[in-house]
């Protein structure tokens, strides 16, 4: 809670407590005097007064404490939480999201981005109508993912001709599980953490497939490395249901297995439950018997199959609905980010135009100091146009009110004074001393217009709301961003080209004109007062 609001809350509560003490004494005297003649009326009056006091306290606390919290919760609740709805409602919510996305996509000007998002929305719609459960195998290339896929398929549906070795693209297999109406799609992904450009591209594909899964099997072959923990944590934070598969247990003694499993359970507490950490041996190493024969053990994956069947039967419908809703929300977020970047570019163009218009207004206005009111009309029109970019239609009168309000804030926070000092130092090292005073007002006006414009962008981005910190916090933040050395250097260079040089040219032209006028006047006077010799 901001300090001013906290201070008002404390002051208000102190005032209320003082009033209560005073009222208690007054009510007690009133009650004693009335109770002798009308005891019932005295009791009713006492209850009424207590109720009014309680209502007053509630209203005060609600305004200063509960109301801001509810506003924040309403902002957060704009996006539906997948875990709070039954599958049918999740599916309906996903359909509504897709409708909204189609409307958003139409606002995107970049044709490539528009087509990509439209295609992905169609894919989500297709998945919405499909009847399969998507299980994705994810992990490093050395963890034995492909061996695991082959073992699962072989155990559940018989031998399958599947390629062993590195997977460069996602390979998908279909199978049925007894007691489950939906068909299961098992996708083997490329390995993560591989070196080189090709390895990075394969990892990108693997991560994309992982985020699209209904259920994720994250495969490791040892204790979890940090490079494996980070993507696992990211997918879990996203809401992706995962089983951690500890493969190649045949390479460890029973004691070492238990040590590793204990470490995994402790490290993943709160991310993956102990029941979802499953040790297996998808492709056990051949053993040489005493008689010299080579024995190939059967894969040890029954614990994984049992857990997989339990999860899919119990949570299958929820997993599909969660994934579809998650995909639609992620696509909606991506569309909003593209639109936000597009709007920011448009708003920046408007700000860039009006900041130099504002500089021109100040340059031709003979004022001893910067007068923000001189550029109110300019800033008001800038506000109107920025509002239009963000779909907020405001009239010029409202734009003027906002411009004046922000101008007063700039003055009250000392931003105007700070901007003058900042730009004075920068300009004095770049331009002639004799025109600094003439130019600095115009350049500072452009700088302040830019801060104002950036502040209004934040205002419109948040649905015409300055946020909990109010307009002062937004303006201060934009001022701090605009004080960075790299920005000031670029801004001064731009200002010299767009303000200083034109102003200097006009100044020099006027001086030359004045000099010409001075030269012409004496010659003309001399001719008029010259006396002929004959008059002597």
C-alpha positions as semicolon CSV with decimal commas, in nm:
position;residue;x (nm);y (nm);z (nm)
1;X;0,000;0,000;0,000
2;X;0,146;0,346;-0,093
3;X;0,268;0,559;0,200
4;X;0,010;0,843;0,152
5;X;-0,276;0,593;0,153
6;X;-0,131;0,423;0,462
7;X;-0,101;0,758;0,639
8;X;-0,463;0,847;0,556
9;X;-0,574;0,506;0,680
10;X;-0,394;0,556;1,010
11;X;-0,528;0,910;1,045
12;X;-0,881;0,798;0,963
13;X;-0,874;0,508;1,208
14;X;-0,737;0,738;1,480
15;X;-1,018;0,987;1,413
16;X;-1,277;0,711;1,418
17;X;-1,145;0,571;1,748
18;X;-1,155;0,919;1,900
19;X;-1,510;0,966;1,783
20;X;-1,602;0,626;1,924
21;X;-1,468;0,719;2,268
22;X;-1,656;1,047;2,259
23;X;-1,973;0,881;2,131
24;X;-1,957;0,600;2,386
25;X;-1,962;0,857;2,665
26;X;-2,240;1,060;2,496
27;X;-2,444;0,749;2,412
28;X;-2,408;0,623;2,768
29;X;-2,547;0,948;2,907
30;X;-2,825;0,953;2,647
31;X;-2,909;0,591;2,719
32;X;-2,928;0,652;3,097
33;X;-3,156;0,954;3,054
34;X;-3,394;0,778;2,810
35;X;-3,396;0,433;2,972
36;X;-3,581;0,563;3,278
37;X;-3,881;0,670;3,068
38;X;-3,861;0,446;2,752
39;X;-3,623;0,151;2,797
40;X;-3,725;-0,023;2,469
41;X;-3,667;0,290;2,263
42;X;-3,332;0,342;2,439
43;X;-3,217;-0,011;2,340
44;X;-3,325;0,035;1,977
45;X;-3,145;0,370;1,957
46;X;-2,829;0,212;2,098
47;X;-2,837;-0,070;1,841
48;X;-2,894;0,177;1,556
49;X;-2,598;0,392;1,658
50;X;-2,370;0,087;1,688
51;X;-2,479;-0,037;1,344
52;X;-2,406;0,304;1,189
53;X;-2,061;0,313;1,347
54;X;-1,985;-0,038;1,221
55;X;-2,098;0,058;0,870
56;X;-1,875;0,367;0,877
57;X;-1,570;0,162;0,978
58;X;-1,642;-0,100;0,711
59;X;-1,676;0,162;0,434
60;X;-1,352;0,327;0,539
61;X;-1,153;0,000;0,553
62;X;-1,310;-0,120;0,225
63;X;-1,208;0,194;0,040
64;X;-0,848;0,198;0,163
65;X;-0,772;-0,175;0,189
66;X;-1,021;-0,414;0,034
67;X;-1,108;-0,215;-0,279
68;X;-0,749;-0,201;-0,418
69;X;-0,715;-0,577;-0,357
70;X;-1,037;-0,652;-0,541
71;X;-0,923;-0,435;-0,833
72;X;-0,601;-0,635;-0,855
73;X;-0,788;-0,965;-0,832
74;X;-1,022;-0,857;-1,110
75;X;-0,722;-0,781;-1,331
76;X;-0,570;-1,120;-1,259
77;X;-0,898;-1,303;-1,312
78;X;-0,930;-1,182;-1,669
79;X;-0,746;-1,495;-1,771
80;X;-0,931;-1,812;-1,671
81;X;-0,742;-2,049;-1,443
82;X;-0,745;-2,399;-1,597
83;X;-0,750;-2,577;-1,262
84;X;-1,072;-2,419;-1,134
85;X;-1,313;-2,542;-1,400
86;X;-1,454;-2,883;-1,499
87;X;-1,349;-3,019;-1,842
88;X;-1,666;-2,908;-2,024
89;X;-1,634;-2,549;-1,903
90;X;-1,263;-2,549;-1,990
91;X;-1,351;-2,655;-2,344
92;X;-1,615;-2,383;-2,369
93;X;-1,366;-2,128;-2,234
94;X;-1,112;-2,239;-2,497
95;X;-1,373;-2,190;-2,770
96;X;-1,443;-1,837;-2,643
97;X;-1,068;-1,766;-2,635
98;X;-1,034;-1,878;-2,997
99;X;-1,317;-1,647;-3,104
100;X;-1,144;-1,356;-2,930
101;X;-0,811;-1,455;-3,091
102;X;-0,963;-1,443;-3,440
103;X;-1,077;-1,088;-3,371
104;X;-0,732;-0,997;-3,239
105;X;-0,557;-1,149;-3,540
106;X;-0,754;-0,919;-3,770
107;X;-0,596;-0,618;-3,594
108;X;-0,241;-0,736;-3,670
109;X;-0,090;-0,548;-3,962
110;X;0,205;-0,781;-4,023
111;X;0,071;-1,034;-4,273
112;X;0,324;-1,303;-4,180
113;X;0,242;-1,289;-3,809
114;X;-0,127;-1,275;-3,892
115;X;-0,109;-1,592;-4,102
116;X;0,102;-1,777;-3,842
117;X;-0,141;-1,701;-3,559
118;X;-0,441;-1,784;-3,774
119;X;-0,288;-2,120;-3,868
120;X;-0,211;-2,199;-3,503
121;X;-0,567;-2,111;-3,400
122;X;-0,692;-2,357;-3,663
123;X;-0,459;-2,624;-3,522
124;X;-0,597;-2,566;-3,173
125;X;-0,951;-2,592;-3,311
126;X;-0,856;-2,922;-3,472
127;X;-0,711;-3,046;-3,144
128;X;-1,029;-2,931;-2,970
129;X;-1,228;-3,168;-3,189
130;X;-0,981;-3,458;-3,174
131;X;-1,022;-3,759;-2,950
132;X;-0,661;-3,847;-2,871
133;X;-0,440;-3,798;-2,568
134;X;-0,103;-3,650;-2,662
135;X;0,187;-3,795;-2,458
136;X;0,529;-3,641;-2,533
137;X;0,867;-3,792;-2,443
138;X;1,113;-3,513;-2,352
139;X;1,474;-3,507;-2,233
140;X;1,840;-3,510;-2,336
141;X;1,957;-3,714;-2,633
142;X;2,150;-3,955;-2,410
143;X;1,866;-4,028;-2,167
144;X;1,723;-4,312;-2,378
145;X;1,397;-4,152;-2,498
146;X;1,373;-4,355;-2,818
147;X;1,445;-4,676;-2,627
148;X;1,165;-4,585;-2,390
149;X;0,921;-4,529;-2,677
150;X;1,010;-4,865;-2,831
151;X;0,976;-5,040;-2,496
152;X;0,635;-4,881;-2,430
153;X;0,501;-4,967;-2,773
154;X;0,645;-5,319;-2,761
155;X;0,503;-5,386;-2,416
156;X;0,160;-5,239;-2,482
157;X;0,085;-5,332;-2,844
158;X;0,364;-5,566;-2,958
159;X;0,682;-5,515;-3,155
160;X;0,703;-5,199;-3,361
161;X;0,953;-5,109;-3,630
162;X;1,088;-4,789;-3,474
163;X;1,416;-4,620;-3,555
164;X;1,672;-4,638;-3,276
165;X;1,908;-4,350;-3,220
166;X;1,890;-3,972;-3,245
167;X;1,551;-3,829;-3,334
168;X;1,569;-3,521;-3,554
169;X;1,196;-3,462;-3,581
170;X;0,905;-3,560;-3,361
171;X;0,792;-3,915;-3,439
172;X;0,442;-4,013;-3,327
173;X;0,297;-4,359;-3,253
174;X;-0,064;-4,456;-3,185
175;X;-0,181;-4,707;-2,929
176;X;-0,486;-4,802;-2,725
177;X;-0,498;-4,852;-2,350
178;X;-0,754;-5,083;-2,195
179;X;-1,014;-4,893;-1,997
180;X;-0,945;-4,565;-2,178
181;X;-1,183;-4,446;-2,450
182;X;-0,937;-4,203;-2,606
183;X;-0,655;-4,317;-2,831
184;X;-0,303;-4,233;-2,710
185;X;-0,047;-4,056;-2,929
186;X;0,311;-4,099;-2,809
187;X;0,559;-3,851;-2,960
188;X;0,936;-3,891;-2,939
189;X;1,107;-3,551;-2,950
190;X;1,463;-3,447;-3,044
191;X;1,709;-3,432;-2,757
192;X;1,769;-3,109;-2,570
193;X;2,105;-2,955;-2,473
194;X;2,277;-3,066;-2,795
195;X;2,568;-2,861;-2,930
196;X;2,568;-2,654;-3,248
197;X;2,310;-2,460;-3,446
198;X;2,133;-2,779;-3,555
199;X;2,111;-2,892;-3,192
200;X;1,958;-2,559;-3,091
201;X;1,697;-2,586;-3,365
202;X;1,610;-2,944;-3,260
203;X;1,575;-2,833;-2,898
204;X;1,342;-2,553;-3,006
205;X;1,121;-2,811;-3,179
206;X;1,133;-3,039;-2,873
207;X;1,025;-2,757;-2,641
208;X;0,741;-2,664;-2,875
209;X;0,615;-3,023;-2,881
210;X;0,646;-3,041;-2,501
211;X;0,429;-2,732;-2,450
212;X;0,163;-2,884;-2,677
213;X;0,142;-3,214;-2,487
214;X;-0,144;-3,332;-2,269
215;X;0,102;-3,533;-2,056
216;X;0,480;-3,504;-2,050
217;X;0,727;-3,787;-1,979
218;X;1,052;-3,613;-1,879
219;X;1,334;-3,868;-1,915
220;X;1,666;-3,852;-1,725
221;X;1,943;-4,108;-1,670
222;X;2,100;-3,974;-1,350
223;X;2,039;-3,715;-1,083
224;X;1,871;-3,405;-1,228
225;X;2,121;-3,155;-1,369
226;X;2,054;-2,781;-1,351
227;X;2,025;-2,767;-1,730
228;X;1,747;-3,028;-1,706
229;X;1,585;-2,880;-1,395
230;X;1,521;-2,540;-1,558
231;X;1,305;-2,662;-1,851
232;X;1,124;-2,904;-1,619
233;X;1,046;-2,624;-1,374
234;X;0,936;-2,396;-1,660
235;X;0,695;-2,657;-1,800
236;X;0,557;-2,730;-1,452
237;X;0,506;-2,357;-1,386
238;X;0,319;-2,338;-1,715
239;X;0,078;-2,598;-1,578
240;X;0,209;-2,893;-1,778
241;X;0,137;-3,232;-1,614
242;X;0,461;-3,432;-1,602
243;X;0,598;-3,770;-1,500
244;X;0,972;-3,785;-1,429
245;X;1,120;-4,107;-1,572
246;X;1,452;-4,216;-1,418
247;X;1,590;-4,439;-1,696
248;X;1,895;-4,670;-1,714
249;X;1,862;-4,788;-1,356
250;X;2,036;-5,111;-1,461
251;X;2,363;-4,915;-1,460
252;X;2,332;-4,844;-1,085
253;X;2,337;-5,058;-0,775
254;X;2,019;-5,074;-0,568
255;X;2,181;-4,851;-0,307
256;X;2,280;-4,586;-0,564
257;X;1,930;-4,599;-0,713
258;X;1,772;-4,522;-0,376
259;X;2,015;-4,233;-0,315
260;X;1,933;-4,077;-0,653
261;X;1,557;-4,126;-0,607
262;X;1,574;-3,963;-0,264
263;X;1,760;-3,664;-0,407
264;X;1,508;-3,630;-0,691
265;X;1,210;-3,638;-0,455
266;X;1,362;-3,376;-0,226
267;X;1,464;-3,146;-0,509
268;X;1,131;-3,170;-0,693
269;X;0,910;-3,133;-0,386
270;X;0,620;-2,906;-0,482
271;X;0,689;-2,954;-0,854
272;X;0,641;-3,328;-0,911
273;X;0,495;-3,569;-0,655
274;X;0,694;-3,871;-0,536
275;X;0,447;-4,107;-0,705
276;X;0,529;-3,941;-1,040
277;X;0,904;-4,011;-1,014
278;X;0,943;-4,356;-1,167
279;X;1,263;-4,565;-1,204
280;X;1,287;-4,784;-1,517
281;X;1,532;-4,961;-1,749
282;X;1,397;-4,919;-2,102
283;X;1,690;-5,093;-2,274
284;X;1,897;-5,288;-2,015
285;X;2,257;-5,367;-2,099
286;X;2,325;-5,728;-2,213
287;X;2,483;-5,956;-1,953
288;X;2,743;-6,225;-2,005
289;X;2,647;-6,546;-1,827
290;X;2,892;-6,785;-1,661
291;X;2,875;-7,016;-1,961
292;X;2,982;-6,729;-2,185
293;X;2,643;-6,670;-2,345
294;X;2,508;-6,314;-2,381
295;X;2,175;-6,255;-2,208
296;X;1,953;-5,956;-2,303
297;X;1,720;-5,868;-2,014
298;X;1,363;-5,756;-2,081
299;X;1,285;-5,386;-2,039
300;X;1,176;-5,293;-1,686
301;X;0,898;-5,043;-1,754
302;X;0,594;-5,199;-1,589
303;X;0,592;-4,937;-1,303
304;X;0,581;-4,662;-1,565
305;X;0,300;-4,829;-1,762
306;X;0,094;-4,873;-1,444
307;X;0,143;-4,511;-1,341
308;X;0,076;-4,389;-1,695
309;X;-0,247;-4,590;-1,710
310;X;-0,357;-4,461;-1,367
311;X;-0,296;-4,097;-1,459
312;X;-0,458;-4,118;-1,803
313;X;-0,768;-4,301;-1,676
314;X;-0,817;-4,069;-1,379
315;X;-0,714;-3,738;-1,535
316;X;-0,739;-3,792;-1,911
317;X;-1,037;-3,565;-1,973
318;X;-0,893;-3,293;-1,752
319;X;-0,552;-3,320;-1,921
320;X;-0,699;-3,270;-2,268
321;X;-0,921;-2,982;-2,156
322;X;-0,636;-2,818;-1,961
323;X;-0,403;-2,839;-2,257
324;X;-0,652;-2,696;-2,506
325;X;-0,737;-2,409;-2,272
326;X;-0,367;-2,348;-2,201
327;X;-0,282;-2,344;-2,572
328;X;-0,563;-2,100;-2,649
329;X;-0,455;-1,872;-2,364
330;X;-0,090;-1,879;-2,473
331;X;-0,190;-1,801;-2,830
332;X;-0,409;-1,516;-2,704
333;X;-0,117;-1,381;-2,501
334;X;0,108;-1,398;-2,806
335;X;-0,151;-1,215;-3,018
336;X;-0,184;-0,946;-2,750
337;X;0,195;-0,904;-2,734
338;X;0,215;-0,860;-3,112
339;X;-0,069;-0,608;-3,104
340;X;0,095;-0,430;-2,810
341;X;0,425;-0,402;-2,999
342;X;0,236;-0,279;-3,304
343;X;0,055;-0,016;-3,099
344;X;0,378;0,091;-2,930
345;X;0,539;0,150;-3,269
346;X;0,240;0,356;-3,382
347;X;0,236;0,549;-3,053
348;X;0,612;0,614;-3,079
349;X;0,560;0,763;-3,425
350;X;0,290;0,992;-3,285
351;X;0,509;1,093;-2,990
352;X;0,808;1,156;-3,218
353;X;0,597;1,382;-3,441
354;X;0,437;1,582;-3,163
355;X;0,753;1,626;-2,957
356;X;0,911;1,823;-3,240
357;X;0,585;2,007;-3,307
358;X;0,591;2,107;-2,939
359;X;0,951;2,219;-2,979
360;X;0,847;2,436;-3,273
361;X;0,566;2,596;-3,073
362;X;0,808;2,692;-2,796
363;X;1,075;2,809;-3,043
364;X;0,844;3,067;-3,198
365;X;0,694;3,173;-2,863
366;X;0,900;3,452;-2,699
367;X;0,880;3,323;-2,340
368;X;1,146;3,381;-2,072
369;X;1,083;3,037;-1,922
370;X;0,922;2,717;-2,042
371;X;0,546;2,753;-2,026
372;X;0,376;2,413;-2,047
373;X;0,042;2,576;-2,120
374;X;0,184;2,692;-2,453
375;X;0,193;2,329;-2,570
376;X;-0,129;2,208;-2,408
377;X;-0,310;2,205;-2,743
378;X;-0,027;2,003;-2,897
379;X;-0,016;1,753;-2,611
380;X;-0,396;1,728;-2,603
381;X;-0,406;1,630;-2,970
382;X;-0,124;1,381;-2,907
383;X;-0,328;1,223;-2,626
384;X;-0,631;1,191;-2,854
385;X;-0,429;1,016;-3,125
386;X;-0,254;0,780;-2,882
387;X;-0,595;0,694;-2,738
388;X;-0,720;0,608;-3,087
389;X;-0,426;0,372;-3,137
390;X;-0,534;0,184;-2,823
391;X;-0,901;0,184;-2,920
392;X;-0,998;0,454;-2,668
393;X;-1,199;0,729;-2,831
394;X;-1,160;1,048;-2,626
395;X;-1,256;1,400;-2,733
396;X;-1,027;1,702;-2,743
397;X;-1,169;1,840;-2,419
398;X;-1,081;1,521;-2,232
399;X;-0,741;1,521;-2,403
400;X;-0,684;1,876;-2,281
401;X;-0,777;1,778;-1,923
402;X;-0,531;1,487;-1,930
403;X;-0,255;1,704;-2,081
404;X;-0,300;1,975;-1,817
405;X;-0,310;1,718;-1,537
406;X;0,011;1,555;-1,654
407;X;0,176;1,895;-1,708
408;X;0,104;1,992;-1,348
409;X;0,248;1,658;-1,235
410;X;0,568;1,724;-1,432
411;X;0,607;2,057;-1,253
412;X;0,517;1,929;-0,906
413;X;0,762;1,638;-0,927
414;X;1,046;1,864;-1,037
415;X;1,072;1,688;-1,373
416;X;1,064;2,020;-1,561
417;X;1,353;2,161;-1,360
418;X;1,547;1,836;-1,390
419;X;1,493;1,825;-1,765
420;X;1,612;2,184;-1,810
421;X;1,933;2,117;-1,614
422;X;1,994;1,784;-1,789
423;X;1,952;1,918;-2,140
424;X;2,134;2,244;-2,067
425;X;2,450;2,048;-1,983
426;X;2,411;1,830;-2,291
427;X;2,340;2,115;-2,532
428;X;2,617;2,345;-2,408
429;X;2,874;2,089;-2,522
430;X;2,721;2,060;-2,868
431;X;2,611;2,406;-2,981
432;X;2,730;2,765;-2,971
433;X;2,686;2,943;-2,638
434;X;2,500;3,242;-2,783
435;X;2,203;3,032;-2,895
436;X;2,179;2,795;-2,596
437;X;1,921;3,011;-2,423
438;X;1,716;3,035;-2,740
439;X;1,715;2,662;-2,814
440;X;1,707;2,496;-2,474
441;X;1,344;2,585;-2,414
442;X;1,236;2,425;-2,741
443;X;1,443;2,109;-2,691
444;X;1,326;2,071;-2,332
445;X;0,965;2,108;-2,448
446;X;1,023;1,821;-2,693
447;X;1,180;1,613;-2,413
448;X;0,887;1,675;-2,177
449;X;0,637;1,602;-2,453
450;X;0,810;1,269;-2,503
451;X;0,786;1,185;-2,131
452;X;0,419;1,285;-2,137
453;X;0,353;1,072;-2,445
454;X;0,525;0,766;-2,297
455;X;0,326;0,812;-1,977
456;X;0,000;0,824;-2,170
457;X;0,097;0,504;-2,353
458;X;0,112;0,329;-2,013
459;X;-0,220;0,487;-1,918
460;X;-0,398;0,355;-2,227
461;X;-0,220;0,017;-2,219
462;X;-0,377;-0,044;-1,879
463;X;-0,732;0,045;-1,983
464;X;-0,709;0,415;-1,887
465;X;-0,576;0,338;-1,540
466;X;-0,262;0,493;-1,388
467;X;-0,222;0,197;-1,152
468;X;-0,188;0,186;-0,775
469;X;0,100;0,435;-0,772
470;X;-0,103;0,689;-0,968
471;X;0,014;0,932;-1,235
472;X;0,318;1,041;-1,028
473;X;0,473;0,694;-1,027
474;X;0,424;0,651;-1,403
475;X;0,577;0,993;-1,480
476;X;0,873;0,933;-1,249
477;X;0,942;0,596;-1,409
478;X;0,935;0,743;-1,761
479;X;1,162;1,028;-1,652
480;X;1,415;0,782;-1,509
481;X;1,409;0,583;-1,835
482;X;1,462;0,904;-2,035
483;X;1,762;1,009;-1,823
484;X;1,984;0,724;-1,940
485;X;2,302;0,843;-2,109
486;X;2,251;0,648;-2,430
487;X;1,903;0,797;-2,474
488;X;2,014;1,153;-2,397
489;X;2,299;1,129;-2,649
490;X;2,067;1,005;-2,925
491;X;1,800;1,260;-2,833
492;X;2,044;1,553;-2,843
493;X;2,174;1,444;-3,185
494;X;1,815;1,429;-3,311
495;X;1,735;1,764;-3,149
496;X;2,035;1,931;-3,315
497;X;1,918;1,813;-3,658
498;X;1,551;1,897;-3,609
499;X;1,560;2,205;-3,384
500;X;1,904;2,357;-3,341
501;X;2,016;2,369;-3,705
502;X;1,685;2,510;-3,841
503;X;1,680;2,762;-3,556
504;X;2,043;2,857;-3,619
505;X;1,977;2,905;-3,990
506;X;1,683;3,133;-3,915
507;X;1,890;3,322;-3,655
508;X;2,180;3,374;-3,898
509;X;1,943;3,481;-4,178
510;X;1,782;3,740;-3,952
511;X;2,123;3,870;-3,842
512;X;2,239;3,904;-4,202
513;X;1,918;4,085;-4,287
514;X;1,968;4,323;-3,993
515;X;2,327;4,391;-4,101
516;X;2,213;4,467;-4,455
517;X;1,953;4,709;-4,323
518;X;2,215;4,882;-4,110
519;X;2,450;4,920;-4,408
520;X;2,177;5,059;-4,634
521;X;2,049;5,319;-4,390
522;X;2,371;5,532;-4,356
523;X;2,425;5,543;-4,734
524;X;2,071;5,662;-4,786
525;X;2,101;5,927;-4,514
526;X;2,432;6,048;-4,644
527;X;2,281;6,107;-4,984
528;X;1,989;6,299;-4,842
529;X;2,198;6,538;-4,629
530;X;2,476;6,602;-4,884
531;X;2,494;6,984;-4,967
532;X;2,604;7,105;-5,313
533;X;2,911;7,333;-5,330
534;X;2,715;7,609;-5,512
535;X;2,513;7,679;-5,200
536;X;2,825;7,793;-5,018
